[in-house]
Amino acid sequence: MKELLANPSNQLQSFDTSGSIAWSTDDVFVKVMGKERKGYIRGVGFGPSPSGRRRKSALTSIEIQSSQARDNKVAQLKASLATMEEKLVSFDEMKERLSQFKEMKQRMARMLQQMQQISSQCSQREVKCKNMKNEMIY
């Protein structure tokens, strides 16, 4: 290490006032720590690097089957939900119609009552008119 530092060709090539260092490809640090390798940070330690972890590329047949079964169940549930939503819409329409029929029934009951009152009034007037005619004739 002392020999490497004593050699002027191993010294830093330049030093910037902003604090950044221009590293040479053959300086002491590179000779001690080794060249940079993709996916690794020099001097941080050993162990797995982020790119070093391999992900399984092939799924097992059980995973594929369970995924397909899950997808089928999701599709089935979506279809069931759509059917229920349609039924709910038709139920709401029926409910609205029922309330309209109830209103019509109430109106008809009021109209019948009014017609009975008018009929009663007409009957009374008819009787009065007959009585008046009879009185005039006699």
Backbone bond lengths (Angstrom), bond angles and torsions (degrees), N, CA, C in turn:
res aa  C-N    CA-C-N  psi(-1)  N-CA   C-N-CA  omega(-1)  CA-C   N-CA-C  phi
1 M - - - 1.442 - - 1.517 109.92 -
2 K 1.370 116.40 -42.99 1.455 119.92 179.38 1.522 110.58 -64.04
3 E 1.323 114.84 -36.48 1.463 119.30 178.94 1.518 110.77 -64.80
4 L 1.310 116.55 -40.40 1.467 121.06 179.85 1.527 110.84 -64.99
5 L 1.335 116.67 -41.06 1.458 120.32 -178.74 1.532 111.76 -71.39
6 A 1.338 116.90 -30.25 1.467 121.06 -178.25 1.521 111.79 -71.66
7 N 1.303 116.92 -26.42 1.464 121.06 -179.14 1.530 109.46 -75.53
8 P 1.350 119.68 120.63 1.465 121.96 -177.90 1.530 113.70 -65.24
9 S 1.296 118.33 -21.75 1.472 118.88 179.61 1.525 111.62 -72.30
10 N 1.331 116.93 -16.27 1.459 121.04 179.96 1.529 112.81 -91.07
11 Q 1.305 117.26 -4.25 1.460 120.93 -178.85 1.535 109.72 -72.60
12 L 1.348 115.71 162.31 1.471 120.51 177.69 1.514 109.43 -60.23
13 Q 1.311 115.68 140.64 1.453 120.63 -176.52 1.521 112.09 -74.58
14 S 1.345 116.89 -40.64 1.470 119.41 -179.45 1.520 108.92 -153.99
15 F 1.326 114.62 156.51 1.453 119.79 176.80 1.520 107.33 -131.11
16 D 1.287 116.58 125.54 1.466 123.55 -177.73 1.526 109.04 -91.26
17 T 1.355 118.48 145.26 1.468 121.67 -179.99 1.527 111.81 -69.89
18 S 1.307 117.71 -16.46 1.467 119.97 179.37 1.523 111.35 -79.35
19 G 1.310 117.94 -6.85 1.456 120.94 176.67 1.518 112.85 102.40
20 S 1.302 119.42 -3.19 1.454 120.29 179.31 1.517 109.38 -91.07
21 I 1.332 114.95 150.31 1.460 120.52 -177.52 1.517 108.44 -115.51
22 A 1.302 116.14 134.51 1.461 120.71 175.14 1.516 107.14 -90.62
23 W 1.336 117.95 103.45 1.459 122.44 -176.64 1.518 110.05 -78.25
24 S 1.286 114.53 140.53 1.461 121.25 175.60 1.516 108.41 -92.65
25 T 1.299 116.95 156.63 1.465 119.73 179.67 1.523 112.29 -78.61
26 D 1.351 117.10 -9.62 1.467 118.71 179.41 1.528 112.22 -128.18
27 D 1.332 118.80 30.43 1.468 120.79 178.55 1.528 110.10 -83.03
28 V 1.324 116.86 179.51 1.463 122.98 -175.92 1.521 111.16 -61.75
29 F 1.313 117.80 -43.35 1.468 121.78 -177.45 1.527 110.17 -59.06
30 V 1.320 116.54 -45.24 1.463 120.47 179.98 1.519 110.44 -64.83
31 K 1.326 116.70 -38.56 1.464 119.61 -179.30 1.521 111.53 -68.61
32 V 1.337 116.99 -34.98 1.467 119.88 -178.87 1.528 110.75 -82.20
33 M 1.335 117.64 -48.88 1.462 122.15 -173.23 1.530 112.86 -87.52
34 G 1.297 116.62 -18.83 1.456 119.50 -179.82 1.522 111.16 95.08
35 K 1.320 114.38 166.24 1.459 119.58 -179.49 1.528 110.00 -71.01
36 E 1.317 114.41 155.35 1.472 119.55 177.55 1.512 109.31 -67.56
37 R 1.328 114.20 139.66 1.464 119.94 175.99 1.520 107.94 -121.30
38 K 1.274 115.31 145.98 1.461 120.71 -177.99 1.530 109.69 -62.12
39 G 1.335 115.92 130.64 1.451 120.95 177.56 1.510 114.93 88.88
40 Y 1.316 119.09 -2.95 1.453 123.06 -179.29 1.522 110.47 -121.56
41 I 1.316 115.91 154.74 1.460 121.58 174.71 1.519 106.15 -115.76
42 R 1.297 116.61 120.81 1.466 120.74 -176.11 1.522 110.88 -66.42
43 G 1.317 116.24 135.91 1.448 122.42 172.97 1.517 114.24 83.36
44 V 1.307 118.74 0.72 1.464 120.50 -177.83 1.518 111.19 -89.26
45 G 1.279 117.80 -22.15 1.451 119.81 178.35 1.509 110.92 135.31
46 F 1.310 113.45 178.06 1.456 119.39 -178.92 1.519 108.96 -100.82
47 G 1.274 117.30 169.00 1.452 121.63 178.73 1.509 110.44 124.78
48 P 1.301 115.26 -176.47 1.466 118.63 -176.17 1.528 111.45 -69.51
49 S 1.290 115.14 140.50 1.463 120.20 174.92 1.523 107.96 -97.52
50 P 1.330 117.36 162.06 1.468 118.87 -179.17 1.522 112.62 -56.33
51 S 1.326 116.54 -38.21 1.452 118.17 -179.15 1.528 111.59 -83.17
52 G 1.311 116.29 -11.55 1.449 120.29 -178.32 1.514 113.51 -75.47
53 R 1.300 116.32 -24.88 1.461 119.27 179.46 1.517 108.57 -75.39
54 R 1.266 116.16 122.11 1.470 120.96 179.65 1.521 109.14 -92.82
55 R 1.283 114.82 141.85 1.465 120.77 178.24 1.516 107.76 -101.25
56 K 1.310 116.46 142.72 1.457 119.22 177.25 1.519 108.36 -62.50
57 S 1.281 116.31 129.51 1.456 119.67 179.97 1.518 111.46 -94.75
58 A 1.310 116.82 -26.70 1.460 119.72 -177.66 1.526 109.48 -106.75
59 L 1.315 115.74 131.99 1.456 120.51 176.50 1.527 109.02 -87.03
60 T 1.307 115.80 148.82 1.456 118.78 176.93 1.514 109.63 -76.31
61 S 1.318 115.84 160.94 1.466 119.80 -178.39 1.533 110.50 -64.86
62 I 1.322 117.77 -32.17 1.472 120.82 178.01 1.522 109.88 -65.83
63 E 1.333 116.43 -42.33 1.470 119.85 177.95 1.527 110.78 -63.70
64 I 1.320 116.76 -39.62 1.467 120.47 178.87 1.522 110.25 -65.15
65 Q 1.341 117.13 -44.50 1.460 120.95 179.83 1.527 111.18 -63.75
66 S 1.320 117.03 -43.57 1.463 119.16 -179.67 1.524 110.44 -67.41
67 S 1.326 116.45 -34.74 1.462 119.83 176.88 1.520 110.66 -66.18
68 Q 1.324 116.89 -43.04 1.460 120.73 178.38 1.525 110.94 -65.35
69 A 1.326 117.00 -41.58 1.465 120.89 178.46 1.520 110.33 -62.73
70 R 1.322 116.14 -41.56 1.465 120.38 178.51 1.532 110.57 -64.79
71 D 1.331 116.27 -42.13 1.466 120.28 178.23 1.528 111.14 -62.94
72 N 1.345 116.34 -41.11 1.465 120.28 177.82 1.522 111.09 -63.50
73 K 1.322 116.39 -42.17 1.473 120.72 -179.93 1.528 109.95 -64.99
74 V 1.323 117.08 -41.31 1.467 120.86 178.57 1.528 109.75 -62.25
75 A 1.338 117.12 -43.93 1.465 120.72 179.12 1.522 110.58 -62.93
76 Q 1.332 116.17 -41.02 1.465 120.95 178.87 1.530 110.41 -63.79
77 L 1.313 117.16 -43.70 1.460 120.98 179.54 1.529 111.43 -65.66
78 K 1.332 116.69 -37.43 1.467 119.69 177.74 1.520 110.73 -64.79
79 A 1.330 117.06 -41.69 1.467 121.02 178.11 1.519 110.21 -63.92
80 S 1.316 116.36 -42.38 1.465 120.90 178.77 1.528 110.57 -63.14
81 L 1.314 116.20 -41.02 1.465 120.65 178.33 1.522 110.78 -63.57
82 A 1.327 117.20 -41.65 1.468 120.89 179.04 1.526 110.38 -62.75
83 T 1.335 116.93 -41.77 1.471 120.95 178.09 1.521 110.60 -62.84
84 M 1.317 116.17 -43.60 1.474 119.52 179.72 1.523 111.38 -64.55
85 E 1.321 116.91 -38.30 1.463 120.05 178.55 1.522 110.81 -64.58
86 E 1.347 116.90 -39.67 1.464 120.22 176.62 1.522 110.75 -62.83
87 K 1.329 116.17 -43.85 1.463 120.08 178.91 1.522 110.72 -63.34
88 L 1.305 117.30 -38.00 1.456 121.06 179.08 1.525 110.68 -64.30
89 V 1.333 116.38 -41.26 1.464 120.20 178.07 1.529 109.90 -62.74
90 S 1.343 117.30 -45.98 1.466 119.62 179.78 1.529 110.60 -66.30
91 F 1.333 117.58 -34.83 1.462 120.66 176.70 1.530 110.41 -63.40
92 D 1.322 116.18 -43.54 1.468 119.79 178.15 1.524 111.14 -62.34
93 E 1.352 116.82 -39.17 1.465 120.11 177.45 1.519 110.81 -64.04
94 M 1.335 116.56 -43.37 1.479 120.65 178.52 1.525 110.69 -63.13
95 K 1.288 116.10 -39.60 1.468 121.18 179.12 1.528 110.07 -62.24
96 E 1.332 116.36 -42.06 1.465 121.24 178.09 1.523 110.48 -63.96
97 R 1.322 116.71 -44.08 1.474 120.30 178.29 1.521 111.22 -61.87
98 L 1.321 116.76 -41.09 1.465 120.61 179.28 1.524 110.77 -61.19
99 S 1.325 116.65 -42.78 1.471 118.76 179.09 1.534 110.11 -65.98
100 Q 1.336 117.79 -35.35 1.473 120.46 176.30 1.528 110.42 -65.16
101 F 1.336 117.47 -41.70 1.463 120.38 177.93 1.524 111.53 -63.45
102 K 1.330 116.92 -39.26 1.466 119.80 177.35 1.522 111.23 -62.18
103 E 1.336 116.16 -41.76 1.467 119.95 177.20 1.522 110.43 -62.68
104 M 1.338 117.28 -42.55 1.466 120.95 179.11 1.525 110.64 -62.99
105 K 1.326 117.34 -40.64 1.459 121.66 179.34 1.528 110.36 -61.93
106 Q 1.331 116.85 -42.63 1.460 120.84 178.77 1.530 110.71 -64.73
107 R 1.335 117.11 -42.18 1.470 120.54 177.78 1.522 110.91 -62.46
108 M 1.334 115.56 -43.64 1.464 118.85 -179.99 1.526 111.31 -63.74
109 A 1.337 116.81 -38.02 1.470 120.45 178.35 1.528 109.55 -63.95
110 R 1.345 116.77 -41.70 1.475 119.33 177.76 1.526 111.22 -65.53
111 M 1.335 116.12 -40.82 1.466 119.78 179.62 1.525 110.87 -64.30
112 L 1.340 117.03 -41.18 1.469 121.20 178.50 1.522 110.44 -62.42
113 Q 1.313 115.32 -42.02 1.466 119.52 178.48 1.523 110.42 -63.27
114 Q 1.336 117.16 -42.80 1.461 120.86 178.51 1.532 110.69 -64.37
115 M 1.338 116.46 -40.25 1.466 119.78 179.26 1.522 110.71 -64.84
116 Q 1.329 117.45 -38.50 1.466 120.72 178.19 1.529 110.27 -65.32
117 Q 1.337 116.57 -39.21 1.473 119.63 177.48 1.523 110.63 -64.79
118 I 1.323 115.80 -43.85 1.465 119.61 179.84 1.523 109.76 -64.24
119 S 1.325 116.44 -43.53 1.466 120.44 178.66 1.516 110.64 -60.63
120 S 1.321 115.64 -42.25 1.474 119.90 178.84 1.521 110.18 -63.66
121 Q 1.314 116.55 -42.21 1.462 120.22 179.24 1.533 110.47 -64.94
122 C 1.321 116.36 -40.28 1.460 120.21 179.34 1.529 110.50 -64.44
123 S 1.317 115.75 -42.26 1.468 120.21 179.54 1.521 110.43 -61.08
124 Q 1.312 115.26 -42.84 1.468 119.10 179.11 1.516 110.65 -64.09
125 R 1.300 117.97 -41.73 1.466 121.23 179.57 1.530 110.50 -67.53
126 E 1.329 114.73 -36.72 1.458 118.29 178.50 1.521 111.11 -63.00
127 V 1.303 115.14 -42.42 1.466 120.01 178.59 1.525 109.51 -63.36
128 K 1.321 116.53 -42.39 1.467 120.26 179.68 1.523 110.00 -63.51
129 C 1.314 115.64 -41.46 1.469 119.38 -179.73 1.528 110.51 -64.28
130 K 1.296 119.43 -42.45 1.467 122.97 178.74 1.518 110.10 -63.12
131 N 1.313 114.20 -42.38 1.475 118.51 179.88 1.533 109.30 -63.15
132 M 1.301 116.52 -39.95 1.461 119.22 -179.01 1.539 110.55 -68.27
133 K 1.309 116.22 -38.45 1.477 120.10 177.83 1.516 109.77 -64.96
134 N 1.301 115.12 -44.47 1.477 118.87 179.98 1.525 110.41 -62.42
135 E 1.278 116.59 -38.24 1.466 119.71 -179.55 1.521 109.39 -68.47
136 M 1.259 118.18 -36.01 1.462 120.86 -179.03 1.521 110.66 -71.65
137 I 1.266 115.95 -36.37 1.462 118.72 -178.97 1.511 109.02 -71.50
138 Y 1.186 122.43 -37.68 1.462 123.06 -175.86 1.448 108.40 -87.92
